[in-house]
Structure formats: C-alpha cells, structure tokens
C-alpha cells in the first residue's frame, strides 16, 4: 500500500495501476458444452394443470374435494394473470433465469398459442349484430357515434344465443364459454380511385391451439435473447372445458383455457367516440359540445395500444387535409406507443403477444 501527501490531503492508493507482469491475457474461442437441467413449461402436463387454472370440484371447493375427478374451470390462477399482464404491458418476453451468464441452449415444449384469421360470413354477421347492440347503449347523456374497436369472447346459451363478454371476467364457474376472441375494428386505406384516405371495417377471429414451441435461449453477460429457431407447430384447437358429472377432467385443457382467459381479458372491450344524444349538427347553435373518446378496454395498459389498427381513434382530433391525411406529426407519446408496437396490425401483435406470454411463463419456476 502506498500513501502520498498532496497539499495537506492524504491520497491512498489501494491497488497498483499496472497489471503484474506474470498475468497473461489471450483471446480464446473455446466453448464448454455440458448437460444441465433447464426449465421447461409444464402447462401441457395434466398433473400440473392446477398450477395454471383455478378448477375446484364440480360440487364446490370444499374440504376433501381435492380427490374428486370432475372439475369446473373458474378462471386463471393469479400467477398466470400477473405474468400475462407483465408481458403484454412491456411487449417483451420476461427474464428467464439463465443457467450461466454466458450460455445458450435450445428448448422444445408443448404450449398454448393464439392464432388469428378472417372469420366466416356467419361469424361476421353475429359480430355486426353484437356491435349494433353496443352502439345503442348510452353513457350518461352521450351515445356512441363511432366505434373504432370492439372485441369480445363469445359465450352461447343453451338455445344457441350469442352472449358477448366484453369486460374482464372475475372467477366464476364457466361452462358456456369458448376459447375464441371475436374482434371488429376500423382500418385506414387509400382509395385507389380518388387517392383519399378512408376507413373500412375489418374482422378477426382468434382461437386457441396446442402447439410445439422451438426456442433458442441465449445469454451474453446476463443479457437475454429468446427467439424461435422455427415457428411454433400448430396441432389441434383446444376447446373450452364443459365437464359433466362423473367424467375425468382434462387438467391440461383447463390450464390452456385459463391461459386464453388471461390473454383475452387484456384485449376485450371497446374503443369508441361519443357524442351528446341531443346533438344536431344542422342547427346554428351546433349542439354538439359534448364529444369525447373512451378506451374501455385493458388495451390502454398494453403495448398493443400502438397498433396501426387503432390510428383511426387517435387521429379523430387531429387536423387533416382535404384528402384525409394528417397535416402535422403525431404527439411524442403516440409516436412512442407506435414505436413499441412497430406500427403493426392487430392480428400480428396478438399472435406475438401469445408467443411472448407462453415463453414468459418460463420466468416463474412454479410453472416449469
């Protein structure tokens, strides 16, 4: 240890500045490959389904009911909901505990995947009927003037009547639900005839699949990179459980359905523009002072809020030219939201959300 005196102050040097001559550092490309245990998602394991889904015995959650084989799904476990919310809000895969700060491995496992596509004409007709009902509901003295986004989980009564569920669902004994998500929204397009920017109503139907995931997990200095070395392989659709007394419940089906429940709750709801019901734009006094937009969906807590398919709502208050194009740039906040969503469409973002959420379940060791 060396101690110097400098203008009445003492400077203490605790270590030498120079590397000892006996220390030699040289580059190397050597790699160490060895077998070690890594986490693998257990959601497809029937004996582990209770970790993902709250499914008490069909008679109720009472003492001694654990051994009963007939269960009824009441909803996702809180651990599943929290992991999904963390993933959807950040738009990324949550941190997975690495085997080492510098490591890499491939992992294949069965897990849920939400696939979105165009619905058939019958489904589109039912969506339109549900939307028509929504557009008649008043909010105080205001009525919906323009719906930009409407998403719901279709439930069906015993006589086949559609019962749209467009609000987050609390735990309850569900049996008439589906593992589907129906969506309608407005999307911009440029009219090829006159070059004007216009809107057209679009439709999506998303459903739940059993898939095999193929992940490559890499850490460099503790920084995580998780990618698919090939796309998920879709095998079969997973229906919502409707267990009858005396049957043995498939708890992996319960776990998959609880996953879809958590995913869809972050997407259902409405994004609409409201106007006073007494508004008459033709009158000179223009009784249209009460106009406002409402995001009545958990999308406002999601990275999906930046989707290009929600631009119609956010652009309503913006100044446009004669062809409908914006005259000035968007706000910094909207630009940030769009950057997080990479200005992509809802179908792409929902499938990415599903992929990220499934991979994020590896974050918690209770689920592996």
N, C-alpha and C positions, 0 to 999 in steps of 0.2 A: 504494500500500500504506500502511495506517495502523497504527501501533504505539502502544498505550496502556500505561501503567504502572498496575497495580492491586494495592495492598498488597504491593509488592515483587515481584509476578509480572508478566510481560510477556504481554499479550494481543495476538495478531497477527490482524488481520482481513485475510483474503486476497482477499475479493471484496466488492463493495458489497451492501448488503441490498436495495436498491431497483432495480427494473427500469429501465433507461435510458429516458428519455422518447421516444427515437426508435424503440423497439421496439413494434410494434402487433400484438396477437394478436386474431384474429377467427374465429368458427366458420365451417366450410365443409362442404358435403355433396358436394363434387366427388369423383368416382371416376375412377380411371385403369384402363382396360381395354386389355390388350395381350397378344399371343401370346408364350408362353414354354413351353419344354419342361417336362413334368411326368412323374413316374414312373407307369408302367402295368405291371401284373403280367404276367409272361412265361410263366406256368405252362402256358398253352394252346399255346405256340409249340413245335413239335416239335424245333426245333433247340436249344431251351433246356432241354429236359427233364432233361438230365444235371445241371443245377444243383440240382434238387429230389430226384432219385432216384439211388440207387447201383445202377446196372444194368450190370454188366460183360458181356462177350460170353458167349454160352451155353457156350462151351468153357472159360471162366475168364478172370480178369483178368490177362492176360499181355502181354508186350511185343509190339506190333504188332496187338493185338486191337481197338484203338480204331476201326478202319475196318470191322470186321465188323458186319453189319446186324442180326443176330439177338441180342437182349439178353435177360437174365433179371433180374427185379427182386429185389434182395436187401434192400431197405428204404429208408427215407428218409435223405437226407443229414443230417448233424448240424446244419447251419444251419436246416433245416426243423424238426427236433425242438426245438431251443432256442427258436426263435420261438414255436412252439406252446406250449411249457411256460411261457414268459413271459406269453403272452396268457391261458392258462387259469388260471394262478395268480392273476393280478391281476383277471381278469374284465373286461378292457377291451381296446380297440384300442391297440396300441403306437404310440409317437410317430413320425410321418412327417415327414421334413424338408420344411418349408414353402418355397414359392417366395419369400415375404416374411413378415415378422412379422404384417402385416395383408394378408391375401389370401384369395381364395376361388375355387374352380373346381369344375366337375362332371367326373366321370370314369366312363366306361363300359368294361368289360373282361370277358372270359370267365374264369371261375374255378370251383373246386370248391365244392360246397355239400352238406352232410349233412342229409337230410330224414328225419324220424322219424314213424312212424304205427303203427297197430294191425296186428299180423301176422295171417295166416290161421290157421285151426284146426290145419292140419298143422304149421305152424311152432311154434305154442303147444305141441303135443304133444311135439315134439322138444326144446323148451326144458325142459319138465317132466321129460323123461327125463334130460337132462343135469343138471338140478338134483338129481334123485334120486340120481345117482351122487356128486355133490359132498357130499350130506348123509350119505353113508356113510364119508367119509374122516375118520380120526381125526387129532387134533393132540395128540400125546403120549397121555395117557390121557383126553383130552376129545373129545367128539363134537359136531358142530353140532346145536343144539337148535332154533334158529330162524334161517332165512335171511331177511334183510331186502332184500338187493340181490345180484344175480348177473348179470354181463354178460360176453359172450364174442364173439369173432369166429368164425363157423362156417367150418371147413375141411371138405372132403369127400374121402374116399379114392376110389380108382378104382371101388370097388364101391358108392359112394354112402353109406358110413358117415359119420356126423357125428363130427367131431373138434373139440370146442370148445377154443379157445385163450383162456384167461382170465388169462394172465400176460404182461407186456410182452415183446415179441419182439425178440430180437437179430437182427442182419443174417444172413440165410441165404437160399439160393435157393428162394424160394417159388413154387409153381405151382398148388397145390390150394386156395389161399385164396379168400376173397371180399372184396368191398368193403362187407360188411354188418356190422352190430352188433346182436346179439340181447340183450335185457335183460328181466329179471323183477324185480319189487320189490313190497313191501307198502305200501299206501296207506291212510290213515285215511278213514273215512266215518262219518257219524252215521246209525244205523239209524232209519228213519222210524217204525218200529213201537213201539220202546221208548225212543228217544232216547239209547241207549248208543253210545259211541264204539267202533267195531270196525275190523278191518283186512280188506282184500281184496287178493288177488294180482293184479297188473297186468302187462301185457306190452307191450314196444315192439320194433319192428324199424326200424333206421336204415340207410339206404343212400346211396350217393354219386351225385351228379348233376353234370352240366355245366350251368352257369348263367351268365347275364349279370348282372353287378353294376352298379348305378346309384348312384354315391356322390356326395354333396356334401361337399366338404372345405373347412373354414373355419378360419382362424386370426385371432385378435384379440389383439394383443400377444404373439404366440407361443403362446397357449393354443389347443389343438387341439379341434375339434368335427367328428367324422366321422359322417354319418348317410346313410341310404338315401333318396333322394328318390322312389324307388319300389321295391317289394320285388324281390328277385332273381327273374329269369325262369328257370324250370327247363326244360331242353331234353330231355336224354336221360340215362338211367342210364349210369354208367361201370363196366364190369366189370373184375375183376382180370385182368391180362395173363397169358396162358398161351401164350407164343410157341414155335412149333415151329421146328426147324432149317430154314434156308433161307427163312424168312419175314422180312419187314422189320418190325422192332418199331416200334410207335407210341409214341414217347417222351413225348408228351403224356399218353397213357394211363398210362404208368409214373409220370409226375410226379403226376397226380391220385391214383393208387393209393398212392403214397408219402405224400401228404398225409393220406389216410384212415388209413393205418397209424399215423401220428403222432398223429392225433386219437383214434383208438380205443384206443391204448395208455394214454392217460390216463383211460380210462373202464372198461376191462375189470377183472374181479376180483370179489371177494365182500365183503359186509358181513354178518357173522353173529354170533350169540350161541352160546357154547359152554357145555357142562355136563359134569361128570365122567361117564364111561360107566357107572360103578358107582352112580350116583345113584339113590336110591329115595325119592321124596318121601313115601311112605306109612309109612316106618319112623320110629320115635320119635326115633332119633338123627339123622334127617334128613341122610343122607349126600350132601348137595348143596353142600358148601362150595366146590368148585371151579367157579365160574361167572364167565365173563368174555366181553367182546365184542371182536371183532377186525375192523379195517378192512384187508382185504388187497387194496387197490386204490390206484392213484395218485389217486383222488378225494380222499384226505386232503391232497393238495398242490394242490387245485383249488378255485376259487370255487364249484363245484357241490356242495361238501360241505354247503352251507347250504340245499339244496333241501328243499322241504316233503315230498318223497317219501322222505327219509331220517329223518324225525321219529320213525318207529316205533323205529328203533335207538337214537336218543339219548334217547328217553323211557322206555326199559325200566327204568332205575334210578330214575326219578322217582316220587314219591308221587302216586297218583291217587285220585279219589273213587269212589263205588260205580258210577258210570256210565262210568268210564274216563278222565275228564278230569283234567288236571294240577291239583294243589292249589296249587302255587306257581309263580312265574315261572321261566323258564329261566335258566341261568347267563349272565353277561355275554358270555362267549366264544361260546356258542351263538347268542345274540341277534345278535352281530356277524356271525357266519357267515351267518345267515339274512337279515340286512340286505343283505349283499353280493350274495346270490342273489335278493334281493327276494321271498323266500318263494315262489318259482315252482316249477313242476313240471319233471321231468327232460326231457321232450320239448321244452319251450320253451327250457330252458337249453342243451341240446345243439345246437339249431339256432342259438342266439345265439353259442355257442362257435365254431361253424363260420364264421359270418359274421365274427366278430371276428378269428379266425385268418387267414382269407383276406385281410381288409383289412390285418392286421398284417404280412403278407408285403411290403407296400409300404415297410415300415420299413427293409428292407435293400436297398441299391442293386444288389447282385449278382443279385437276383431280379426286377429290372424292366428 
